[in-house]
Amino acid sequence: MTGSRAPEPFPWDAAMAAGLGTLRLAPSVFWAMTPCELEAALRGAYGFGAQPTPMSRCDLAALMEAYPD
């Protein structure tokens, strides 16, 4: 297939560092988790992966009106 890229390999080093090092999970617990469960645990503990909702145009306009400087 011309123009297609191979998918990136799973970042096992980062996942193990996060699960075993940052969260201090037991190896048996870490290896029993799915990547989605690991991401949820990190997000719950440290907010990793959480994305704030962008400000709407209406909110921005109200903010600019309140603080016109």
Rosetta blueprint (number, residue, H / E / L):
1 M L
2 T L
3 G L
4 S L
5 R L
6 A L
7 P L
8 E L
9 P L
10 F L
11 P L
12 W H
13 D H
14 A H
15 A H
16 M H
17 A H
18 A H
19 G H
20 L H
21 G H
22 T H
23 L L
24 R L
25 L L
26 A L
27 P H
28 S H
29 V H
30 F H
31 W H
32 A H
33 M L
34 T L
35 P H
36 C H
37 E H
38 L H
39 E H
40 A H
41 A H
42 L H
43 R H
44 G H
45 A H
46 Y H
47 G L
48 F L
49 G L
50 A L
51 Q L
52 P L
53 T L
54 P L
55 M L
56 S L
57 R H
58 C H
59 D H
60 L H
61 A H
62 A H
63 L H
64 M H
65 E H
66 A H
67 Y L
68 P L
69 D L
